[in-house]
């Protein structure tokens, strides 16, 4: 299963390069990795940032969803 939508960054571990996105379409959180963030320069997010994202069903570090593309909303 795949989908897309808008989410809020729940937590971001900059030193590890990953975090969790919160969205009604991905209950329990969606795991996200810095390599899937569309931006120039250093790829990182902050808790509370709004993002557009695409996701897929996956078993990733205890999360049922994994982001495949993330872009910060300006």
PDB file of N, CA, C, O and CB in Angstrom:
ATOM      1  N   UNK A   1       0.836  -1.172   0.000  1.00  0.00           N
ATOM      2  CA  UNK A   1       0.000   0.000   0.000  1.00  0.00           C
ATOM      3  C   UNK A   1       0.889   1.247   0.000  1.00  0.00           C
ATOM      4  O   UNK A   1       1.917   1.284   0.677  1.00  0.00           O
ATOM      5  CB  UNK A   1      -0.956  -0.009   1.215  1.00  0.00           C
ATOM      6  N   UNK A   2       0.488   2.263  -0.760  1.00  0.00           N
ATOM      7  CA  UNK A   2       1.213   3.528  -0.823  1.00  0.00           C
ATOM      8  C   UNK A   2       0.230   4.687  -0.728  1.00  0.00           C
ATOM      9  O   UNK A   2      -0.978   4.503  -0.884  1.00  0.00           O
ATOM     10  CB  UNK A   2       2.044   3.623  -2.126  1.00  0.00           C
ATOM     11  N   UNK A   3       0.748   5.868  -0.474  1.00  0.00           N
ATOM     12  CA  UNK A   3      -0.101   7.050  -0.404  1.00  0.00           C
ATOM     13  C   UNK A   3       0.733   8.304  -0.306  1.00  0.00           C
ATOM     14  O   UNK A   3       1.963   8.261  -0.330  1.00  0.00           O
ATOM     15  CB  UNK A   3      -1.052   6.960   0.777  1.00  0.00           C
ATOM     16  N   UNK A   4       0.040   9.425  -0.195  1.00  0.00           N
ATOM     17  CA  UNK A   4       0.721  10.707  -0.060  1.00  0.00           C
ATOM     18  C   UNK A   4      -0.155  11.646   0.746  1.00  0.00           C
ATOM     19  O   UNK A   4      -1.343  11.385   0.938  1.00  0.00           O
ATOM     20  CB  UNK A   4       1.054  11.316  -1.445  1.00  0.00           C
ATOM     21  N   UNK A   5       0.422  12.729   1.214  1.00  0.00           N
ATOM     22  CA  UNK A   5      -0.346  13.694   1.988  1.00  0.00           C
ATOM     23  C   UNK A   5       0.545  14.697   2.667  1.00  0.00           C
ATOM     24  O   UNK A   5       1.697  14.894   2.279  1.00  0.00           O
ATOM     25  CB  UNK A   5      -1.193  12.993   3.010  1.00  0.00           C
ATOM     26  N   UNK A   6       0.005  15.328   3.681  1.00  0.00           N
ATOM     27  CA  UNK A   6       0.731  16.314   4.476  1.00  0.00           C
ATOM     28  C   UNK A   6       0.893  15.751   5.880  1.00  0.00           C
ATOM     29  O   UNK A   6       0.003  15.084   6.407  1.00  0.00           O
ATOM     30  CB  UNK A   6      -0.011  17.699   4.500  1.00  0.00           C
ATOM     31  N   UNK A   7       2.047  16.034   6.472  1.00  0.00           N
ATOM     32  CA  UNK A   7       2.348  15.527   7.814  1.00  0.00           C
ATOM     33  C   UNK A   7       3.073  16.594   8.616  1.00  0.00           C
ATOM     34  O   UNK A   7       3.502  17.619   8.085  1.00  0.00           O
ATOM     35  CB  UNK A   7       3.196  14.237   7.741  1.00  0.00           C
ATOM     36  N   UNK A   8       3.196  16.329   9.890  1.00  0.00           N
ATOM     37  CA  UNK A   8       3.990  17.155  10.798  1.00  0.00           C
ATOM     38  C   UNK A   8       5.131  16.294  11.320  1.00  0.00           C
ATOM     39  O   UNK A   8       4.933  15.130  11.670  1.00  0.00           O
ATOM     40  CB  UNK A   8       3.118  17.727  11.978  1.00  0.00           C
ATOM     41  N   UNK A   9       6.316  16.869  11.370  1.00  0.00           N
ATOM     42  CA  UNK A   9       7.458  16.144  11.927  1.00  0.00           C
ATOM     43  C   UNK A   9       7.248  16.034  13.434  1.00  0.00           C
ATOM     44  O   UNK A   9       7.229  17.039  14.146  1.00  0.00           O
ATOM     45  CB  UNK A   9       8.821  16.862  11.591  1.00  0.00           C
ATOM     46  N   UNK A  10       7.093  14.810  13.905  1.00  0.00           N
ATOM     47  CA  UNK A  10       6.876  14.556  15.333  1.00  0.00           C
ATOM     48  C   UNK A  10       8.192  14.651  16.098  1.00  0.00           C
ATOM     49  O   UNK A  10       8.271  15.274  17.157  1.00  0.00           O
ATOM     50  CB  UNK A  10       6.235  13.169  15.547  1.00  0.00           C
ATOM     51  N   UNK A  11       9.220  14.021  15.540  1.00  0.00           N
ATOM     52  CA  UNK A  11      10.553  14.030  16.154  1.00  0.00           C
ATOM     53  C   UNK A  11      11.573  13.850  15.031  1.00  0.00           C
ATOM     54  O   UNK A  11      11.308  13.156  14.049  1.00  0.00           O
ATOM     55  CB  UNK A  11      10.700  12.894  17.255  1.00  0.00           C
ATOM     56  N   UNK A  12      12.746  14.482  15.183  1.00  0.00           N
ATOM     57  CA  UNK A  12      13.803  14.324  14.191  1.00  0.00           C
ATOM     58  C   UNK A  12      15.138  14.172  14.908  1.00  0.00           C
ATOM     59  O   UNK A  12      15.525  15.021  15.711  1.00  0.00           O
ATOM     60  CB  UNK A  12      13.835  15.530  13.211  1.00  0.00           C
ATOM     61  N   UNK A  13      15.839  13.074  14.607  1.00  0.00           N
ATOM     62  CA  UNK A  13      17.142  12.778  15.196  1.00  0.00           C
ATOM     63  C   UNK A  13      18.224  13.163  14.186  1.00  0.00           C
ATOM     64  O   UNK A  13      18.688  12.324  13.414  1.00  0.00           O
ATOM     65  CB  UNK A  13      17.255  11.263  15.598  1.00  0.00           C
ATOM     66  N   UNK A  14      18.619  14.433  14.196  1.00  0.00           N
ATOM     67  CA  UNK A  14      19.554  14.957  13.194  1.00  0.00           C
ATOM     68  C   UNK A  14      20.875  14.191  13.180  1.00  0.00           C
ATOM     69  O   UNK A  14      21.440  13.944  12.115  1.00  0.00           O
ATOM     70  CB  UNK A  14      19.822  16.433  13.452  1.00  0.00           C
ATOM     71  N   UNK A  15      21.366  13.816  14.362  1.00  0.00           N
ATOM     72  CA  UNK A  15      22.648  13.114  14.430  1.00  0.00           C
ATOM     73  C   UNK A  15      22.572  11.717  13.822  1.00  0.00           C
ATOM     74  O   UNK A  15      23.597  11.161  13.427  1.00  0.00           O
ATOM     75  CB  UNK A  15      23.112  13.018  15.872  1.00  0.00           C
ATOM     76  N   UNK A  16      21.376  11.147  13.741  1.00  0.00           N
ATOM     77  CA  UNK A  16      21.191   9.822  13.153  1.00  0.00           C
ATOM     78  C   UNK A  16      20.575   9.893  11.760  1.00  0.00           C
ATOM     79  O   UNK A  16      20.599   8.908  11.023  1.00  0.00           O
ATOM     80  CB  UNK A  16      20.320   8.970  14.056  1.00  0.00           C
ATOM     81  N   UNK A  17      20.020  11.052  11.390  1.00  0.00           N
ATOM     82  CA  UNK A  17      19.490  11.241  10.043  1.00  0.00           C
ATOM     83  C   UNK A  17      18.111  10.666   9.794  1.00  0.00           C
ATOM     84  O   UNK A  17      17.773  10.347   8.655  1.00  0.00           O
ATOM     85  CB  UNK A  17      20.413  10.654   9.082  1.00  0.00           C
ATOM     86  N   UNK A  18      17.309  10.527  10.838  1.00  0.00           N
ATOM     87  CA  UNK A  18      15.961  10.000  10.633  1.00  0.00           C
ATOM     88  C   UNK A  18      15.007  10.601  11.659  1.00  0.00           C
ATOM     89  O   UNK A  18      15.417  11.205  12.650  1.00  0.00           O
ATOM     90  CB  UNK A  18      15.955   8.456  10.726  1.00  0.00           C
ATOM     91  N   UNK A  19      13.719  10.409  11.381  1.00  0.00           N
ATOM     92  CA  UNK A  19      12.705  10.899  12.300  1.00  0.00           C
ATOM     93  C   UNK A  19      11.358  10.271  12.006  1.00  0.00           C
ATOM     94  O   UNK A  19      11.251   9.324  11.227  1.00  0.00           O
ATOM     95  CB  UNK A  19      12.605  12.411  12.226  1.00  0.00           C
ATOM     96  N   UNK A  20      10.331  10.815  12.645  1.00  0.00           N
ATOM     97  CA  UNK A  20       8.983  10.268  12.525  1.00  0.00           C
ATOM     98  C   UNK A  20       8.030  11.385  12.112  1.00  0.00           C
ATOM     99  O   UNK A  20       8.029  12.471  12.691  1.00  0.00           O
ATOM    100  CB  UNK A  20       8.521   9.610  13.862  1.00  0.00           C
ATOM    101  N   UNK A  21       7.218  11.090  11.094  1.00  0.00           N
ATOM    102  CA  UNK A  21       6.199  12.017  10.611  1.00  0.00           C
ATOM    103  C   UNK A  21       4.851  11.583  11.155  1.00  0.00           C
ATOM    104  O   UNK A  21       4.574  10.389  11.270  1.00  0.00           O
ATOM    105  CB  UNK A  21       6.177  12.075   9.057  1.00  0.00           C
ATOM    106  N   UNK A  22       4.016  12.553  11.489  1.00  0.00           N
ATOM    107  CA  UNK A  22       2.689  12.273  12.035  1.00  0.00           C
ATOM    108  C   UNK A  22       1.636  12.742  11.037  1.00  0.00           C
ATOM    109  O   UNK A  22       1.634  13.900  10.619  1.00  0.00           O
ATOM    110  CB  UNK A  22       2.490  12.966  13.419  1.00  0.00           C
ATOM    111  N   UNK A  23       0.733  11.822  10.659  1.00  0.00           N
ATOM    112  CA  UNK A  23      -0.321  12.120   9.694  1.00  0.00           C
ATOM    113  C   UNK A  23      -1.486  11.168   9.925  1.00  0.00           C
ATOM    114  O   UNK A  23      -1.270  10.022  10.319  1.00  0.00           O
ATOM    115  CB  UNK A  23       0.205  12.009   8.234  1.00  0.00           C
ATOM    116  N   UNK A  24      -2.724  11.618   9.687  1.00  0.00           N
ATOM    117  CA  UNK A  24      -3.872  10.714   9.821  1.00  0.00           C
ATOM    118  C   UNK A  24      -3.786   9.499   8.888  1.00  0.00           C
ATOM    119  O   UNK A  24      -4.348   8.446   9.188  1.00  0.00           O
ATOM    120  CB  UNK A  24      -5.156  11.475   9.544  1.00  0.00           C
ATOM    121  N   UNK A  25      -3.082   9.645   7.756  1.00  0.00           N
ATOM    122  CA  UNK A  25      -2.994   8.529   6.805  1.00  0.00           C
ATOM    123  C   UNK A  25      -1.953   7.486   7.202  1.00  0.00           C
ATOM    124  O   UNK A  25      -1.895   6.413   6.601  1.00  0.00           O
ATOM    125  CB  UNK A  25      -2.670   9.057   5.426  1.00  0.00           C
ATOM    126  N   UNK A  26      -1.124   7.790   8.215  1.00  0.00           N
ATOM    127  CA  UNK A  26      -0.111   6.832   8.681  1.00  0.00           C
ATOM    128  C   UNK A  26      -0.183   6.707  10.205  1.00  0.00           C
ATOM    129  O   UNK A  26       0.720   7.158  10.909  1.00  0.00           O
ATOM    130  CB  UNK A  26       1.322   7.275   8.236  1.00  0.00           C
ATOM    131  N   UNK A  27      -1.260   6.093  10.714  1.00  0.00           N
ATOM    132  CA  UNK A  27      -1.419   5.986  12.168  1.00  0.00           C
ATOM    133  C   UNK A  27      -0.245   5.257  12.823  1.00  0.00           C
ATOM    134  O   UNK A  27       0.215   4.227  12.331  1.00  0.00           O
ATOM    135  CB  UNK A  27      -2.719   5.264  12.499  1.00  0.00           C
ATOM    136  N   UNK A  28       0.225   5.806  13.928  1.00  0.00           N
ATOM    137  CA  UNK A  28       1.368   5.216  14.621  1.00  0.00           C
ATOM    138  C   UNK A  28       2.690   5.802  14.181  1.00  0.00           C
ATOM    139  O   UNK A  28       3.733   5.470  14.746  1.00  0.00           O
ATOM    140  CB  UNK A  28       1.388   3.736  14.407  1.00  0.00           C
ATOM    141  N   UNK A  29       2.666   6.671  13.178  1.00  0.00           N
ATOM    142  CA  UNK A  29       3.880   7.337  12.717  1.00  0.00           C
ATOM    143  C   UNK A  29       4.445   6.747  11.448  1.00  0.00           C
ATOM    144  O   UNK A  29       4.221   5.580  11.127  1.00  0.00           O
ATOM    145  CB  UNK A  29       4.915   7.288  13.778  1.00  0.00           C
ATOM    146  N   UNK A  30       5.182   7.575  10.732  1.00  0.00           N
ATOM    147  CA  UNK A  30       5.829   7.179   9.480  1.00  0.00           C
ATOM    148  C   UNK A  30       7.316   7.468   9.605  1.00  0.00           C
ATOM    149  O   UNK A  30       7.711   8.617   9.808  1.00  0.00           O
ATOM    150  CB  UNK A  30       5.211   7.929   8.249  1.00  0.00           C
ATOM    151  N   UNK A  31       8.137   6.445   9.487  1.00  0.00           N
ATOM    152  CA  UNK A  31       9.586   6.567   9.580  1.00  0.00           C
ATOM    153  C   UNK A  31      10.102   7.310   8.352  1.00  0.00           C
ATOM    154  O   UNK A  31       9.676   7.023   7.233  1.00  0.00           O
ATOM    155  CB  UNK A  31      10.258   5.170   9.705  1.00  0.00           C
ATOM    156  N   UNK A  32      11.014   8.262   8.549  1.00  0.00           N
ATOM    157  CA  UNK A  32      11.581   9.028   7.430  1.00  0.00           C
ATOM    158  C   UNK A  32      13.094   9.122   7.571  1.00  0.00           C
ATOM    159  O   UNK A  32      13.616   9.271   8.675  1.00  0.00           O
ATOM    160  CB  UNK A  32      10.960  10.445   7.363  1.00  0.00           C
ATOM    161  N   UNK A  33      13.792   9.035   6.442  1.00  0.00           N
ATOM    162  CA  UNK A  33      15.253   9.105   6.402  1.00  0.00           C
ATOM    163  C   UNK A  33      15.673  10.364   5.652  1.00  0.00           C
ATOM    164  O   UNK A  33      14.990  10.796   4.724  1.00  0.00           O
ATOM    165  CB  UNK A  33      15.857   7.835   5.731  1.00  0.00           C
ATOM    166  N   UNK A  34      16.798  10.950   6.057  1.00  0.00           N
ATOM    167  CA  UNK A  34      17.250  12.200   5.442  1.00  0.00           C
ATOM    168  C   UNK A  34      17.448  12.083   3.934  1.00  0.00           C
ATOM    169  O   UNK A  34      17.294  13.075   3.223  1.00  0.00           O
ATOM    170  CB  UNK A  34      18.540  12.649   6.082  1.00  0.00           C
ATOM    171  N   UNK A  35      17.781  10.907   3.432  1.00  0.00           N
ATOM    172  CA  UNK A  35      18.051  10.742   2.000  1.00  0.00           C
ATOM    173  C   UNK A  35      16.804  10.907   1.140  1.00  0.00           C
ATOM    174  O   UNK A  35      16.912  11.055  -0.077  1.00  0.00           O
ATOM    175  CB  UNK A  35      18.659   9.383   1.745  1.00  0.00           C
ATOM    176  N   UNK A  36      15.624  10.884   1.751  1.00  0.00           N
ATOM    177  CA  UNK A  36      14.378  11.054   1.003  1.00  0.00           C
ATOM    178  C   UNK A  36      13.832  12.474   1.069  1.00  0.00           C
ATOM    179  O   UNK A  36      12.756  12.747   0.536  1.00  0.00           O
ATOM    180  CB  UNK A  36      13.341  10.096   1.520  1.00  0.00           C
ATOM    181  N   UNK A  37      14.565  13.387   1.720  1.00  0.00           N
ATOM    182  CA  UNK A  37      14.127  14.779   1.815  1.00  0.00           C
ATOM    183  C   UNK A  37      14.570  15.528   0.565  1.00  0.00           C
ATOM    184  O   UNK A  37      15.745  15.498   0.200  1.00  0.00           O
ATOM    185  CB  UNK A  37      14.696  15.460   3.095  1.00  0.00           C
ATOM    186  N   UNK A  38      13.624  16.199  -0.090  1.00  0.00           N
ATOM    187  CA  UNK A  38      13.933  17.000  -1.270  1.00  0.00           C
ATOM    188  C   UNK A  38      14.262  18.421  -0.818  1.00  0.00           C
ATOM    189  O   UNK A  38      13.368  19.196  -0.479  1.00  0.00           O
ATOM    190  CB  UNK A  38      12.744  16.994  -2.286  1.00  0.00           C
ATOM    191  N   UNK A  39      15.551  18.753  -0.818  1.00  0.00           N
ATOM    192  CA  UNK A  39      16.002  20.111  -0.487  1.00  0.00           C
ATOM    193  C   UNK A  39      17.469  20.228  -0.851  1.00  0.00           C
ATOM    194  O   UNK A  39      18.157  19.220  -1.015  1.00  0.00           O
ATOM    195  CB  UNK A  39      15.776  20.440   1.027  1.00  0.00           C
ATOM    196  N   UNK A  40      17.946  21.454  -0.978  1.00  0.00           N
ATOM    197  CA  UNK A  40      19.359  21.664  -1.250  1.00  0.00           C
ATOM    198  C   UNK A  40      20.103  21.771   0.074  1.00  0.00           C
ATOM    199  O   UNK A  40      19.515  22.091   1.108  1.00  0.00           O
ATOM    200  CB  UNK A  40      19.580  22.934  -2.118  1.00  0.00           C
ATOM    201  N   UNK A  41      21.390  21.502   0.028  1.00  0.00           N
ATOM    202  CA  UNK A  41      22.197  21.597   1.236  1.00  0.00           C
ATOM    203  C   UNK A  41      21.977  20.419   2.172  1.00  0.00           C
ATOM    204  O   UNK A  41      21.618  19.320   1.750  1.00  0.00           O
ATOM    205  CB  UNK A  41      21.894  22.882   1.958  1.00  0.00           C
ATOM    206  N   UNK A  42      22.199  20.678   3.441  1.00  0.00           N
ATOM    207  CA  UNK A  42      22.075  19.652   4.479  1.00  0.00           C
ATOM    208  C   UNK A  42      20.620  19.226   4.625  1.00  0.00           C
ATOM    209  O   UNK A  42      19.748  20.064   4.853  1.00  0.00           O
ATOM    210  CB  UNK A  42      22.622  20.169   5.828  1.00  0.00           C
ATOM    211  N   UNK A  43      20.355  17.944   4.496  1.00  0.00           N
ATOM    212  CA  UNK A  43      18.998  17.403   4.560  1.00  0.00           C
ATOM    213  C   UNK A  43      18.606  17.089   5.995  1.00  0.00           C
ATOM    214  O   UNK A  43      19.019  16.070   6.548  1.00  0.00           O
ATOM    215  CB  UNK A  43      18.879  16.147   3.695  1.00  0.00           C
ATOM    216  N   UNK A  44      17.813  17.962   6.593  1.00  0.00           N
ATOM    217  CA  UNK A  44      17.363  17.762   7.963  1.00  0.00           C
ATOM    218  C   UNK A  44      16.029  18.460   8.167  1.00  0.00           C
ATOM    219  O   UNK A  44      15.685  19.388   7.435  1.00  0.00           O
ATOM    220  CB  UNK A  44      18.409  18.282   8.969  1.00  0.00           C
ATOM    221  N   UNK A  45      15.291  18.016   9.151  1.00  0.00           N
ATOM    222  CA  UNK A  45      14.004  18.608   9.509  1.00  0.00           C
ATOM    223  C   UNK A  45      14.010  18.905  11.001  1.00  0.00           C
ATOM    224  O   UNK A  45      14.896  18.463  11.732  1.00  0.00           O
ATOM    225  CB  UNK A  45      12.817  17.664   9.131  1.00  0.00           C
ATOM    226  N   UNK A  46      13.013  19.657  11.441  1.00  0.00           N
ATOM    227  CA  UNK A  46      12.854  19.969  12.858  1.00  0.00           C
ATOM    228  C   UNK A  46      11.464  19.550  13.308  1.00  0.00           C
ATOM    229  O   UNK A  46      10.513  19.601  12.528  1.00  0.00           O
ATOM    230  CB  UNK A  46      13.087  21.479  13.128  1.00  0.00           C
ATOM    231  N   UNK A  47      11.342  19.139  14.554  1.00  0.00           N
ATOM    232  CA  UNK A  47      10.030  18.803  15.111  1.00  0.00           C
ATOM    233  C   UNK A  47       9.100  19.997  14.918  1.00  0.00           C
ATOM    234  O   UNK A  47       9.470  21.140  15.188  1.00  0.00           O
ATOM    235  CB  UNK A  47      10.136  18.416  16.626  1.00  0.00           C
ATOM    236  N   UNK A  48       7.891  19.713  14.448  1.00  0.00           N
ATOM    237  CA  UNK A  48       6.902  20.752  14.201  1.00  0.00           C
ATOM    238  C   UNK A  48       6.835  21.216  12.761  1.00  0.00           C
ATOM    239  O   UNK A  48       5.865  21.869  12.377  1.00  0.00           O
ATOM    240  CB  UNK A  48       7.183  21.913  15.066  1.00  0.00           C
ATOM    241  N   UNK A  49       7.850  20.895  11.937  1.00  0.00           N
ATOM    242  CA  UNK A  49       7.815  21.273  10.522  1.00  0.00           C
ATOM    243  C   UNK A  49       6.646  20.595   9.821  1.00  0.00           C
ATOM    244  O   UNK A  49       6.341  19.435  10.096  1.00  0.00           O
ATOM    245  CB  UNK A  49       9.141  20.906   9.826  1.00  0.00           C
ATOM    246  N   UNK A  50       5.994  21.317   8.915  1.00  0.00           N
ATOM    247  CA  UNK A  50       4.970  20.730   8.048  1.00  0.00           C
ATOM    248  C   UNK A  50       5.662  20.241   6.783  1.00  0.00           C
ATOM    249  O   UNK A  50       6.513  20.936   6.228  1.00  0.00           O
ATOM    250  CB  UNK A  50       3.828  21.765   7.710  1.00  0.00           C
ATOM    251  N   UNK A  51       5.298  19.043   6.328  1.00  0.00           N
ATOM    252  CA  UNK A  51       5.905  18.458   5.132  1.00  0.00           C
ATOM    253  C   UNK A  51       4.837  17.808   4.261  1.00  0.00           C
ATOM    254  O   UNK A  51       3.815  17.329   4.754  1.00  0.00           O
ATOM    255  CB  UNK A  51       6.983  17.427   5.518  1.00  0.00           C
ATOM    256  N   UNK A  52       5.095  17.800   2.952  1.00  0.00           N
ATOM    257  CA  UNK A  52       4.360  16.943   2.037  1.00  0.00           C
ATOM    258  C   UNK A  52       5.188  15.675   1.929  1.00  0.00           C
ATOM    259  O   UNK A  52       6.417  15.729   1.957  1.00  0.00           O
ATOM    260  CB  UNK A  52       4.118  17.628   0.619  1.00  0.00           C
ATOM    261  N   UNK A  53       4.514  14.526   1.806  1.00  0.00           N
ATOM    262  CA  UNK A  53       5.283  13.283   1.761  1.00  0.00           C
ATOM    263  C   UNK A  53       4.543  12.187   1.011  1.00  0.00           C
ATOM    264  O   UNK A  53       3.322  12.221   0.858  1.00  0.00           O
ATOM    265  CB  UNK A  53       5.605  12.815   3.167  1.00  0.00           C
ATOM    266  N   UNK A  54       5.320  11.215   0.549  1.00  0.00           N
ATOM    267  CA  UNK A  54       4.792   9.972  -0.016  1.00  0.00           C
ATOM    268  C   UNK A  54       5.270   8.854   0.894  1.00  0.00           C
ATOM    269  O   UNK A  54       6.364   8.920   1.454  1.00  0.00           O
ATOM    270  CB  UNK A  54       5.261   9.749  -1.520  1.00  0.00           C
ATOM    271  N   UNK A  55       4.448   7.835   1.034  1.00  0.00           N
ATOM    272  CA  UNK A  55       4.786   6.757   1.952  1.00  0.00           C
ATOM    273  C   UNK A  55       4.433   5.407   1.351  1.00  0.00           C
ATOM    274  O   UNK A  55       3.677   5.307   0.385  1.00  0.00           O
ATOM    275  CB  UNK A  55       4.069   6.946   3.287  1.00  0.00           C
ATOM    276  N   UNK A  56       5.006   4.370   1.955  1.00  0.00           N
ATOM    277  CA  UNK A  56       4.687   2.989   1.600  1.00  0.00           C
ATOM    278  C   UNK A  56       4.554   2.191   2.888  1.00  0.00           C
ATOM    279  O   UNK A  56       5.146   2.536   3.910  1.00  0.00           O
ATOM    280  CB  UNK A  56       5.780   2.370   0.660  1.00  0.00           C
ATOM    281  N   UNK A  57       3.775   1.128   2.827  1.00  0.00           N
ATOM    282  CA  UNK A  57       3.680   0.212   3.966  1.00  0.00           C
ATOM    283  C   UNK A  57       5.004  -0.521   4.085  1.00  0.00           C
ATOM    284  O   UNK A  57       5.549  -0.996   3.089  1.00  0.00           O
ATOM    285  CB  UNK A  57       2.488  -0.796   3.800  1.00  0.00           C
ATOM    286  N   UNK A  58       5.515  -0.611   5.288  1.00  0.00           N
ATOM    287  CA  UNK A  58       6.795  -1.282   5.515  1.00  0.00           C
ATOM    288  C   UNK A  58       6.941  -1.546   7.005  1.00  0.00           C
ATOM    289  O   UNK A  58       6.295  -0.893   7.825  1.00  0.00           O
ATOM    290  CB  UNK A  58       7.991  -0.429   4.977  1.00  0.00           C
ATOM    291  N   UNK A  59       7.777  -2.486   7.346  1.00  0.00           N
ATOM    292  CA  UNK A  59       8.132  -2.717   8.744  1.00  0.00           C
ATOM    293  C   UNK A  59       9.515  -2.116   8.932  1.00  0.00           C
ATOM    294  O   UNK A  59      10.523  -2.779   8.687  1.00  0.00           O
ATOM    295  CB  UNK A  59       8.100  -4.262   9.127  1.00  0.00           C
ATOM    296  N   UNK A  60       9.566  -0.864   9.364  1.00  0.00           N
ATOM    297  CA  UNK A  60      10.826  -0.138   9.478  1.00  0.00           C
ATOM    298  C   UNK A  60      11.036   0.312  10.918  1.00  0.00           C
ATOM    299  O   UNK A  60      10.383   1.250  11.374  1.00  0.00           O
ATOM    300  CB  UNK A  60      10.849   1.075   8.524  1.00  0.00           C
ATOM    301  N   UNK A  61      11.921  -0.334  11.621  1.00  0.00           N
ATOM    302  CA  UNK A  61      12.267   0.057  12.997  1.00  0.00           C
ATOM    303  C   UNK A  61      11.047   0.214  13.889  1.00  0.00           C
ATOM    304  O   UNK A  61      10.993   1.126  14.714  1.00  0.00           O
ATOM    305  CB  UNK A  61      13.044   1.352  12.987  1.00  0.00           C
ATOM    306  N   UNK A  62      10.072  -0.667  13.731  1.00  0.00           N
ATOM    307  CA  UNK A  62       8.880  -0.641  14.571  1.00  0.00           C
ATOM    308  C   UNK A  62       7.741   0.213  14.044  1.00  0.00           C
ATOM    309  O   UNK A  62       6.696   0.303  14.688  1.00  0.00           O
ATOM    310  CB  UNK A  62       9.245  -0.166  15.910  1.00  0.00           C
ATOM    311  N   UNK A  63       7.916   0.843  12.887  1.00  0.00           N
ATOM    312  CA  UNK A  63       6.865   1.661  12.273  1.00  0.00           C
ATOM    313  C   UNK A  63       6.281   0.922  11.073  1.00  0.00           C
ATOM    314  O   UNK A  63       7.004   0.261  10.328  1.00  0.00           O
ATOM    315  CB  UNK A  63       7.421   3.051  11.841  1.00  0.00           C
ATOM    316  N   UNK A  64       4.971   1.038  10.893  1.00  0.00           N
ATOM    317  CA  UNK A  64       4.287   0.331   9.809  1.00  0.00           C
ATOM    318  C   UNK A  64       4.376   1.070   8.477  1.00  0.00           C
ATOM    319  O   UNK A  64       3.971   0.536   7.444  1.00  0.00           O
ATOM    320  CB  UNK A  64       2.836   0.116  10.170  1.00  0.00           C
ATOM    321  N   UNK A  65       4.908   2.305   8.494  1.00  0.00           N
ATOM    322  CA  UNK A  65       4.997   3.115   7.275  1.00  0.00           C
ATOM    323  C   UNK A  65       6.388   3.724   7.163  1.00  0.00           C
ATOM    324  O   UNK A  65       7.032   4.050   8.160  1.00  0.00           O
ATOM    325  CB  UNK A  65       3.917   4.228   7.268  1.00  0.00           C
ATOM    326  N   UNK A  66       6.836   3.871   5.894  1.00  0.00           N
ATOM    327  CA  UNK A  66       8.144   4.463   5.608  1.00  0.00           C
ATOM    328  C   UNK A  66       7.958   5.521   4.527  1.00  0.00           C
ATOM    329  O   UNK A  66       7.317   5.266   3.508  1.00  0.00           O
ATOM    330  CB  UNK A  66       9.184   3.373   5.160  1.00  0.00           C
ATOM    331  N   UNK A  67       8.520   6.709   4.750  1.00  0.00           N
ATOM    332  CA  UNK A  67       8.449   7.777   3.754  1.00  0.00           C
ATOM    333  C   UNK A  67       9.384   7.461   2.589  1.00  0.00           C
ATOM    334  O   UNK A  67      10.509   7.004   2.792  1.00  0.00           O
ATOM    335  CB  UNK A  67       8.812   9.146   4.387  1.00  0.00           C
ATOM    336  N   UNK A  68       8.909   7.707   1.367  1.00  0.00           N
ATOM    337  CA  UNK A  68       9.732   7.508   0.174  1.00  0.00           C
ATOM    338  C   UNK A  68      10.124   8.832  -0.470  1.00  0.00           C
ATOM    339  O   UNK A  68      10.993   8.862  -1.342  1.00  0.00           O
ATOM    340  CB  UNK A  68       8.993   6.642  -0.836  1.00  0.00           C
ATOM    341  N   UNK A  69       9.493   9.925  -0.050  1.00  0.00           N
ATOM    342  CA  UNK A  69       9.787  11.278  -0.538  1.00  0.00           C
ATOM    343  C   UNK A  69       9.223  12.266   0.474  1.00  0.00           C
ATOM    344  O   UNK A  69       8.095  12.106   0.940  1.00  0.00           O
ATOM    345  CB  UNK A  69       9.180  11.525  -1.976  1.00  0.00           C
ATOM    346  N   UNK A  70      10.002  13.281   0.812  1.00  0.00           N
ATOM    347  CA  UNK A  70       9.577  14.287   1.794  1.00  0.00           C
ATOM    348  C   UNK A  70      10.021  15.666   1.300  1.00  0.00           C
ATOM    349  O   UNK A  70      11.153  15.838   0.849  1.00  0.00           O
ATOM    350  CB  UNK A  70      10.175  13.981   3.219  1.00  0.00           C
ATOM    351  N   UNK A  71       9.112  16.647   1.392  1.00  0.00           N
ATOM    352  CA  UNK A  71       9.463  18.030   1.060  1.00  0.00           C
ATOM    353  C   UNK A  71       8.841  18.959   2.092  1.00  0.00           C
ATOM    354  O   UNK A  71       7.641  18.894   2.356  1.00  0.00           O
ATOM    355  CB  UNK A  71       8.986  18.404  -0.377  1.00  0.00           C
ATOM    356  N   UNK A  72       9.671  19.827   2.676  1.00  0.00           N
ATOM    357  CA  UNK A  72       9.199  20.787   3.674  1.00  0.00           C
ATOM    358  C   UNK A  72       8.261  21.791   3.014  1.00  0.00           C
ATOM    359  O   UNK A  72       8.545  22.295   1.927  1.00  0.00           O
ATOM    360  CB  UNK A  72      10.392  21.516   4.349  1.00  0.00           C
ATOM    361  N   UNK A  73       7.135  22.081   3.680  1.00  0.00           N
ATOM    362  CA  UNK A  73       6.179  23.066   3.186  1.00  0.00           C
ATOM    363  C   UNK A  73       6.721  24.445   3.524  1.00  0.00           C
ATOM    364  O   UNK A  73       7.104  24.710   4.664  1.00  0.00           O
ATOM    365  CB  UNK A  73       4.752  22.849   3.802  1.00  0.00           C
ATOM    366  N   UNK A  74       6.752  25.314   2.534  1.00  0.00           N
ATOM    367  CA  UNK A  74       7.303  26.666   2.746  1.00  0.00           C
ATOM    368  C   UNK A  74       6.281  27.608   3.298  1.00  0.00           C
ATOM    369  O   UNK A  74       6.582  28.779   3.532  1.00  0.00           O
ATOM    370  CB  UNK A  74       7.849  27.229   1.459  1.00  0.00           C
TER     371      UNK A  74
END
